Amino acid sequence: MTTSSAPTPRPALPMHPYADRYSVHATMPEQGVPREQILRELQEMSALEDRKGDSGRVSGSIYSGDHDHYSFLVKAFEHYAHANVLQRDMYPSATKMESEIIAMTADMLHGDDDTGGLVTSGGTESLVTAMLTYREWGHNKKGITHPQVIMPVTAHPAHSKAFHYFGIDAVIAPVTAEQVVDLDFVRDHIGPNTVALVGTAGTYPHGLIDPIAQLGQLALEHGIGLHVDGCLGGFVLPWARDLGYDHTSFDLAVPGVTSISADTHKYGYALKGSSVLLFRPKALRREQYRVIDGWPGGMYASPSMGGSRSGGLIAATWASMLNMGKTGYRSIAADIFRTAGEIKEAVRAHPELTLIGDSLFNVAFRSDVVDIFHVNDGLADRGWRMNGLQLPPALHFCVTRPNTQEGVTEAFAHDLAEAVAYAKDPPSPMPKSGAMYGAGGSERPALDQILSAVADRLDAMNEVGRQQ
């Protein structure tokens, strides 16, 4: 049973964690460190860091939390930890496993016989690869030399990485009051250089599904692609209708959808470092291939951006999907949807707070009465790690399996009430937390420290090492 807790001081995020407990290795040791010492330090650090995620007080980040499941995946990984699946002739089993991962994902997302795919290293690679594919398709099939992609402002920043890397012009569509893409804007901005549209299921900030069916119709009308970013929701939303929950259609069953990504390392409960990118028609997948001929080392080609890839991750992903099965995924999804519903009720109990949309798994809320980051501070002081958002300022609680433990939602409701009271009369007008992706609404001084020290982090590490 998880209980509420009194406020506790929060230490600032250190730039050099554990420098007070373990040696900082600014240079390679002359003599190797004993294996026992290395394993002991890893065990101590990981056990300490897992406590918060296992408690159920963390939004997102930790998707399974089942350490027996992790142990099983590590055993699967162990058999292929040394394997580089670039050498397919040496590891034909990797082809079997990878093709079955793609096939199982395609089945879940209503693919057909003309659906093909890739296993990538994560959501960013899936999204970047999709954008590269549409650039090449536009050039090769339509002669477009200055490709353009239209995406909503709520789409993941990895798309923007791709636009920067590959010289794609981005048209950023606003969202409606419901925080989904403005279809009128998209319709008005499709032009001769548009190669693709982007929609999300569900969005990172608010867990919402863009109107994919209407985007699909626009894509069909103009003969262009439509990528659905299901990296976050792709492995949890497919089970909703089986469980009696309705939602916006988003997958390959929707006419006009030509690609979709879904992260196996999120709600697929695989180890970190895996995602699936599907294409329909499967011939579209070939647009991102790059075959290098005339190199002294021989003809070179790989099925995705990566060259050397871990056979261990492919084996662990395959093992996770097979072991979970549809029944396992449905069961956990039911717990997640129920928990999200209870969190929404806790938010609705406070007239100072307003829900953003009605996501089945990612509860976002804002306030027009108090500073929402003061609410975040109050929750953080009570041991909760929410995600801070901006435009508009808000928080979200992305529900994962650890949050479904008994007592978590009751503790959240209790502590949220205290956090709202704190926000009405904060000790300082400036909240300690803010909005930064992947930092859990970290304290503002820590964010400033991180941003200013990123470029010279290695120099700082060497300095710490010299001082020891």
C-alpha positions as CSV (number, residue, x, y, z in Angstrom):
1,M,0.0,0.0,0.0
2,T,1.4,3.4,-1.0
3,T,0.7,6.1,1.6
4,S,0.9,9.9,1.5
5,S,4.0,11.4,2.9
6,A,5.0,14.7,4.5
7,P,7.0,17.1,2.5
8,T,10.7,16.3,2.3
9,P,13.6,18.4,1.0
10,R,14.6,17.8,-2.6
11,P,18.3,17.8,-3.4
12,A,19.4,19.7,-6.5
13,L,20.3,17.5,-9.4
14,P,24.1,17.0,-9.3
15,M,26.2,17.2,-12.5
16,H,28.4,14.4,-11.2
17,P,26.2,12.0,-9.3
18,Y,27.8,9.7,-6.7
19,A,31.1,11.6,-6.7
20,D,30.8,11.5,-2.9
21,R,30.5,7.7,-2.8
22,Y,32.5,6.3,-5.7
23,S,35.5,7.1,-7.7
24,V,35.1,9.4,-10.7
25,H,36.9,7.9,-13.6
26,A,38.2,10.9,-15.6
27,T,40.8,8.6,-17.2
28,M,40.9,4.9,-17.9
29,P,42.4,3.1,-14.9
30,E,45.9,1.7,-15.5
31,Q,44.8,-1.6,-13.8
32,G,41.4,-3.0,-14.4
33,V,38.8,-2.5,-11.7
34,P,37.7,-5.9,-10.2
35,R,34.4,-7.3,-11.6
36,E,33.0,-7.7,-8.1
37,Q,33.5,-4.0,-7.4
38,I,32.0,-3.0,-10.7
39,L,28.9,-5.2,-10.2
40,R,28.5,-4.1,-6.6
41,E,28.5,-0.4,-7.5
42,L,26.0,-1.0,-10.4
43,Q,23.8,-3.0,-8.0
44,E,23.9,-0.3,-5.4
45,M,23.2,2.6,-7.8
46,S,20.4,0.8,-9.7
47,A,18.7,-0.4,-6.5
48,L,18.7,3.2,-5.1
49,E,17.4,4.7,-8.4
50,D,14.7,2.1,-8.9
51,R,13.0,2.9,-5.6
52,K,11.2,5.9,-6.9
53,G,10.0,4.4,-10.1
54,D,8.8,1.2,-8.3
55,S,6.9,3.3,-5.8
56,G,4.3,4.3,-8.5
57,R,4.9,8.0,-7.9
58,V,6.5,8.7,-11.3
59,S,4.8,9.8,-14.4
60,G,5.8,7.8,-17.5
61,S,9.5,6.8,-17.7
62,I,9.2,3.4,-16.2
63,Y,6.6,1.4,-18.2
64,S,6.7,-2.1,-16.7
65,G,8.2,-2.0,-13.2
66,D,8.0,-5.8,-13.1
67,H,11.5,-7.0,-12.1
68,D,10.7,-10.6,-12.8
69,H,9.8,-9.5,-16.4
70,Y,13.1,-7.6,-16.6
71,S,15.0,-10.7,-15.4
72,F,13.4,-12.8,-18.1
73,L,14.3,-10.2,-20.8
74,V,17.8,-10.0,-19.6
75,K,18.1,-13.8,-19.9
76,A,16.8,-13.5,-23.5
77,F,19.2,-10.7,-24.1
78,E,22.1,-12.7,-22.7
79,H,22.0,-15.3,-25.5
80,Y,22.6,-12.5,-28.1
81,A,24.4,-9.9,-26.1
82,H,27.5,-10.4,-28.3
83,A,25.7,-10.6,-31.6
84,N,25.9,-8.0,-34.3
85,V,22.9,-8.7,-36.5
86,L,24.4,-6.8,-39.4
87,Q,26.0,-10.2,-40.1
88,R,22.7,-12.0,-41.0
89,D,24.5,-15.1,-42.3
90,M,25.9,-15.6,-38.8
91,Y,22.7,-14.9,-37.0
92,P,19.8,-16.0,-39.1
93,S,17.7,-16.2,-36.0
94,A,17.7,-12.4,-35.8
95,T,15.9,-12.3,-39.1
96,K,13.3,-14.7,-37.7
97,M,12.8,-12.6,-34.6
98,E,12.9,-9.2,-36.3
99,S,10.4,-10.3,-38.9
100,E,8.0,-11.7,-36.2
101,I,8.3,-8.5,-34.2
102,I,7.2,-6.5,-37.3
103,A,4.4,-9.0,-38.1
104,M,3.0,-9.0,-34.6
105,T,3.0,-5.2,-34.5
106,A,1.4,-5.0,-37.9
107,D,-1.3,-7.5,-36.7
108,M,-2.0,-5.3,-33.6
109,L,-2.2,-2.2,-35.7
110,H,-4.4,-3.6,-38.5
111,G,-1.8,-4.0,-41.2
112,D,-2.4,-6.2,-44.2
113,D,-0.3,-8.3,-46.7
114,D,1.1,-5.1,-48.1
115,T,2.6,-3.9,-44.8
116,G,6.3,-4.0,-44.1
117,G,8.5,-2.6,-41.4
118,L,11.7,-2.0,-39.5
119,V,12.9,-2.5,-36.0
120,T,14.7,0.7,-34.9
121,S,16.5,1.8,-31.8
122,G,13.7,3.9,-30.4
123,G,11.0,6.5,-31.2
124,T,13.5,9.1,-32.5
125,E,15.0,6.8,-35.1
126,S,11.5,5.6,-36.1
127,L,10.3,9.2,-36.6
128,V,13.5,10.4,-38.3
129,T,13.5,7.4,-40.6
130,A,9.8,8.1,-41.6
131,M,10.6,11.7,-42.5
132,L,13.6,10.6,-44.5
133,T,11.4,8.1,-46.3
134,Y,8.9,10.7,-47.4
135,R,11.7,13.1,-48.5
136,E,13.1,10.3,-50.8
137,W,9.7,9.3,-52.0
138,G,8.9,12.9,-52.9
139,H,12.1,13.2,-54.8
140,N,12.0,9.8,-56.5
141,K,8.3,9.7,-57.4
142,K,7.4,13.3,-57.8
143,G,10.6,15.1,-58.5
144,I,10.2,17.3,-55.4
145,T,13.5,19.0,-54.5
146,H,12.3,21.1,-51.6
147,P,10.1,18.8,-49.6
148,Q,7.6,20.0,-47.1
149,V,5.9,18.2,-44.2
150,I,3.0,19.6,-42.2
151,M,2.8,18.6,-38.6
152,P,1.0,19.9,-35.5
153,V,2.8,21.9,-32.9
154,T,2.2,19.0,-30.4
155,A,4.1,16.5,-32.6
156,H,7.3,15.1,-31.1
157,P,10.5,17.2,-31.5
158,A,12.2,14.2,-33.2
159,H,10.4,15.2,-36.3
160,S,12.1,18.6,-36.1
161,K,15.5,16.8,-35.8
162,A,14.7,15.1,-39.1
163,F,13.7,18.3,-40.8
164,H,17.1,19.8,-39.7
165,Y,19.1,16.7,-40.7
166,F,17.5,16.2,-44.1
167,G,16.6,19.7,-45.3
168,I,12.8,19.3,-45.1
169,D,10.7,22.4,-44.8
170,A,8.4,22.2,-41.8
171,V,5.0,23.7,-41.7
172,I,3.8,23.7,-38.0
173,A,0.1,23.6,-37.7
174,P,-1.7,25.1,-34.7
175,V,-4.0,23.0,-32.5
176,T,-7.6,23.6,-31.7
177,A,-9.0,24.4,-28.2
178,E,-9.2,20.7,-27.8
179,Q,-5.4,20.5,-28.4
180,V,-5.6,18.4,-31.6
181,V,-4.4,19.5,-35.0
182,D,-6.3,22.3,-36.8
183,L,-7.6,20.5,-39.9
184,D,-8.5,23.8,-41.7
185,F,-4.9,25.0,-41.3
186,V,-3.5,21.7,-42.7
187,R,-5.9,21.7,-45.6
188,D,-5.0,25.3,-46.5
189,H,-1.3,24.7,-46.4
190,I,-0.9,21.6,-48.5
191,G,1.0,22.6,-51.6
192,P,3.0,21.1,-54.5
193,N,6.0,20.4,-52.3
194,T,4.1,18.7,-49.5
195,V,5.2,15.1,-49.3
196,A,3.5,14.1,-46.0
197,L,1.3,15.0,-43.1
198,V,1.9,14.0,-39.5
199,G,-0.6,13.1,-36.8
200,T,0.0,11.7,-33.3
201,A,-1.7,8.9,-31.2
202,G,-1.4,10.0,-28.4
203,T,0.5,13.2,-28.1
204,Y,3.3,13.4,-25.5
205,P,1.9,16.6,-23.8
206,H,-1.7,15.5,-23.4
207,G,-2.1,11.9,-24.6
208,L,-4.6,12.9,-27.3
209,I,-5.2,11.4,-30.7
210,D,-5.2,13.8,-33.7
211,P,-8.1,13.4,-36.2
212,I,-6.3,10.7,-38.1
213,A,-9.3,9.8,-40.3
214,Q,-9.7,13.3,-41.6
215,L,-5.9,13.7,-42.1
216,G,-6.0,10.4,-44.1
217,Q,-8.7,11.8,-46.4
218,L,-6.5,14.9,-47.0
219,A,-3.5,12.6,-47.8
220,L,-5.6,10.6,-50.2
221,E,-7.0,13.6,-51.9
222,H,-3.5,15.1,-52.5
223,G,-1.6,11.8,-53.2
224,I,0.8,12.3,-50.3
225,G,1.9,10.3,-47.2
226,L,0.5,10.3,-43.7
227,H,2.7,9.2,-40.8
228,V,1.0,8.5,-37.5
229,D,3.4,8.8,-34.5
230,G,2.1,6.1,-32.2
231,C,5.4,5.8,-30.4
232,L,3.7,6.6,-27.0
233,G,0.3,5.2,-27.5
234,G,0.8,2.5,-30.1
235,F,1.1,-0.4,-27.7
236,V,-1.7,0.6,-25.2
237,L,-4.4,2.2,-27.3
238,P,-5.0,-0.9,-29.5
239,W,-6.6,-2.7,-26.6
240,A,-9.0,0.0,-25.6
241,R,-12.0,-1.1,-27.7
242,D,-11.6,-4.7,-26.5
243,L,-12.0,-3.3,-23.0
244,G,-15.1,-1.2,-23.7
245,Y,-13.3,2.2,-24.2
246,D,-13.8,4.2,-27.3
247,H,-11.2,6.4,-29.0
248,T,-10.3,8.0,-32.3
249,S,-9.3,5.6,-34.9
250,F,-5.6,6.0,-35.6
251,D,-3.9,2.9,-37.1
252,L,-3.4,1.2,-40.5
253,A,-7.1,0.5,-40.6
254,V,-7.6,4.2,-41.4
255,P,-7.5,4.9,-45.2
256,G,-4.7,7.2,-46.1
257,V,-2.3,6.2,-43.3
258,T,0.9,5.1,-45.0
259,S,3.2,4.7,-42.0
260,I,3.0,4.3,-38.2
261,S,5.5,4.0,-35.4
262,A,5.1,2.3,-32.1
263,D,7.6,1.9,-29.3
264,T,8.1,-1.6,-28.1
265,H,10.3,-0.2,-25.2
266,K,7.3,1.8,-23.8
267,Y,3.9,0.0,-23.5
268,G,5.4,-3.0,-25.3
269,Y,7.4,-3.7,-22.1
270,A,10.6,-4.5,-23.9
271,L,14.1,-3.3,-22.9
272,K,15.0,0.3,-23.7
273,G,16.3,0.8,-27.2
274,S,13.6,-0.7,-29.5
275,S,10.7,0.6,-31.6
276,V,8.8,-0.5,-34.7
277,L,8.2,1.5,-37.9
278,L,5.6,0.1,-40.3
279,F,4.9,1.1,-43.9
280,R,1.9,0.5,-46.2
281,P,2.5,-0.2,-49.0
282,K,5.6,-2.1,-48.0
283,A,7.4,-0.8,-51.1
284,L,7.6,2.6,-49.3
285,R,10.1,1.1,-46.9
286,R,12.6,0.8,-49.8
287,E,12.7,4.6,-50.2
288,Q,14.9,4.9,-47.1
289,Y,17.4,2.1,-48.1
290,R,20.8,3.2,-49.1
291,V,23.0,0.7,-50.9
292,I,26.7,1.7,-51.2
293,D,28.5,0.2,-54.2
294,G,32.1,0.7,-55.3
295,W,33.5,0.7,-51.7
296,P,36.8,-1.3,-51.3
297,G,35.2,-3.0,-48.4
298,G,32.4,-4.5,-50.5
299,M,28.9,-3.6,-51.3
300,Y,27.2,-2.2,-48.2
301,A,23.5,-2.0,-47.2
302,S,21.6,-2.2,-44.0
303,P,17.8,-2.3,-43.5
304,S,17.6,0.9,-41.4
305,M,19.8,3.8,-40.4
306,G,21.8,1.7,-38.0
307,G,24.6,-0.5,-39.2
308,S,25.8,-2.7,-36.3
309,R,22.8,-3.5,-34.1
310,S,22.3,-5.5,-31.0
311,G,21.0,-9.0,-31.3
312,G,20.3,-8.9,-27.6
313,L,17.7,-6.1,-27.9
314,I,15.9,-7.9,-30.8
315,A,15.8,-11.1,-28.8
316,A,14.5,-9.4,-25.7
317,T,11.8,-7.5,-27.7
318,W,10.7,-10.7,-29.4
319,A,10.6,-12.5,-26.0
320,S,8.6,-9.7,-24.4
321,M,5.9,-9.7,-27.1
322,L,5.6,-13.4,-27.2
323,N,5.5,-13.8,-23.4
324,M,2.9,-11.0,-22.9
325,G,0.6,-12.1,-25.7
326,K,-2.6,-10.2,-26.4
327,T,-4.2,-11.3,-23.1
328,G,-1.2,-9.9,-21.1
329,Y,-1.3,-6.6,-22.9
330,R,-5.1,-6.3,-22.5
331,S,-4.8,-7.0,-18.8
332,I,-2.2,-4.3,-18.1
333,A,-4.1,-1.8,-20.4
334,A,-7.3,-2.4,-18.3
335,D,-5.4,-1.5,-15.2
336,I,-3.9,1.6,-16.8
337,F,-7.2,2.9,-18.1
338,R,-8.8,2.3,-14.7
339,T,-6.0,4.1,-13.0
340,A,-6.1,7.0,-15.4
341,G,-9.8,7.3,-14.7
342,E,-9.2,7.5,-11.0
343,I,-6.5,10.2,-11.5
344,K,-8.9,12.2,-13.6
345,E,-11.5,12.1,-10.8
346,A,-8.9,13.3,-8.4
347,V,-8.2,16.3,-10.7
348,R,-11.9,17.0,-11.3
349,A,-12.4,17.3,-7.5
350,H,-10.5,20.6,-7.6
351,P,-12.3,23.5,-9.3
352,E,-8.9,25.2,-9.5
353,L,-7.7,22.5,-12.0
354,T,-8.9,21.8,-15.6
355,L,-8.3,18.6,-17.5
356,I,-6.9,18.9,-21.0
357,G,-8.8,16.5,-23.1
358,D,-9.9,13.1,-21.9
359,S,-6.9,10.8,-22.6
360,L,-7.3,7.1,-21.7
361,F,-3.7,6.9,-20.2
362,N,-2.0,10.3,-20.0
363,V,-3.8,12.8,-17.7
364,A,-2.9,16.4,-18.4
365,F,-4.3,19.3,-16.4
366,R,-3.7,23.1,-16.1
367,S,-5.0,25.9,-13.9
368,D,-6.4,29.4,-14.5
369,V,-6.5,30.0,-10.7
370,V,-3.1,29.1,-9.4
371,D,0.4,28.6,-10.9
372,I,0.4,25.0,-12.0
373,F,4.1,24.8,-11.3
374,H,3.4,25.6,-7.7
375,V,1.1,22.6,-7.7
376,N,4.0,20.6,-9.2
377,D,6.3,21.8,-6.4
378,G,3.8,20.7,-3.8
379,L,3.5,17.3,-5.4
380,A,7.3,17.0,-5.8
381,D,7.7,17.8,-2.1
382,R,5.5,14.8,-1.4
383,G,7.5,12.4,-3.6
384,W,5.7,12.7,-6.9
385,R,7.5,13.2,-10.3
386,M,5.1,14.8,-12.7
387,N,6.0,16.1,-16.2
388,G,5.9,19.8,-16.6
389,L,4.4,21.1,-19.9
390,Q,4.2,24.5,-21.6
391,L,2.0,26.2,-24.1
392,P,-0.2,26.1,-22.1
393,P,1.5,25.6,-18.7
394,A,0.3,22.3,-17.4
395,L,1.3,19.0,-15.8
396,H,0.7,15.5,-17.0
397,F,0.6,12.1,-15.3
398,C,1.4,9.5,-17.9
399,V,0.1,6.3,-16.3
400,T,2.2,3.2,-16.5
401,R,2.1,-0.2,-14.8
402,P,3.8,0.9,-11.5
403,N,1.1,3.5,-11.0
404,T,-1.6,0.8,-11.0
405,Q,-0.5,-0.6,-7.7
406,E,-3.0,-0.5,-4.8
407,G,-3.1,2.7,-2.9
408,V,-1.3,4.9,-5.5
409,T,-4.3,6.8,-6.7
410,E,-5.6,7.3,-3.2
411,A,-2.3,8.8,-2.2
412,F,-2.2,11.0,-5.3
413,A,-5.7,12.4,-4.5
414,H,-4.6,13.2,-0.9
415,D,-1.3,14.8,-1.9
416,L,-2.9,16.7,-4.9
417,A,-5.3,18.3,-2.4
418,E,-2.4,19.4,-0.3
419,A,-0.4,20.6,-3.4
420,V,-3.4,22.8,-4.5
421,A,-3.6,24.3,-1.1
422,Y,0.2,24.9,-1.2
423,A,-0.2,26.6,-4.6
424,K,-2.8,29.0,-3.2
425,D,-0.3,30.4,-0.7
426,P,3.2,29.5,-1.9
427,P,6.3,30.6,0.1
428,S,7.7,32.4,-3.0
429,P,6.0,33.9,-6.1
430,M,8.4,32.0,-8.3
431,P,7.9,28.3,-8.5
432,K,10.9,26.0,-8.2
433,S,9.9,23.8,-11.2
434,G,9.3,24.4,-14.8
435,A,8.7,22.5,-18.1
436,M,11.5,20.5,-19.7
437,Y,11.1,17.3,-21.6
438,G,12.7,14.3,-19.8
439,A,13.4,16.3,-16.6
440,G,10.2,15.6,-14.7
441,G,9.5,19.3,-14.0
442,S,13.0,19.7,-12.5
443,E,13.9,22.7,-10.4
444,R,14.7,25.8,-12.3
445,P,18.3,26.2,-10.9
446,A,19.0,22.6,-11.9
447,L,17.8,23.3,-15.4
448,D,20.0,26.3,-15.8
449,Q,22.9,24.3,-14.5
450,I,22.2,21.5,-17.0
451,L,21.8,23.8,-20.0
452,S,25.0,25.9,-19.3
453,A,27.1,22.8,-18.5
454,V,26.3,20.5,-21.4
455,A,29.0,21.7,-23.7
456,D,31.8,21.5,-21.2
457,R,30.6,18.4,-19.3
458,L,33.7,16.4,-20.1
459,D,36.0,19.1,-19.0
460,A,34.1,19.3,-15.7
461,M,34.4,15.5,-15.3
462,N,38.2,15.7,-15.8
463,E,38.3,18.5,-13.2
464,V,36.5,16.4,-10.7
465,G,38.8,13.5,-11.4
466,R,41.9,15.7,-10.9
467,Q,40.6,17.0,-7.6
468,Q,40.2,13.5,-6.2
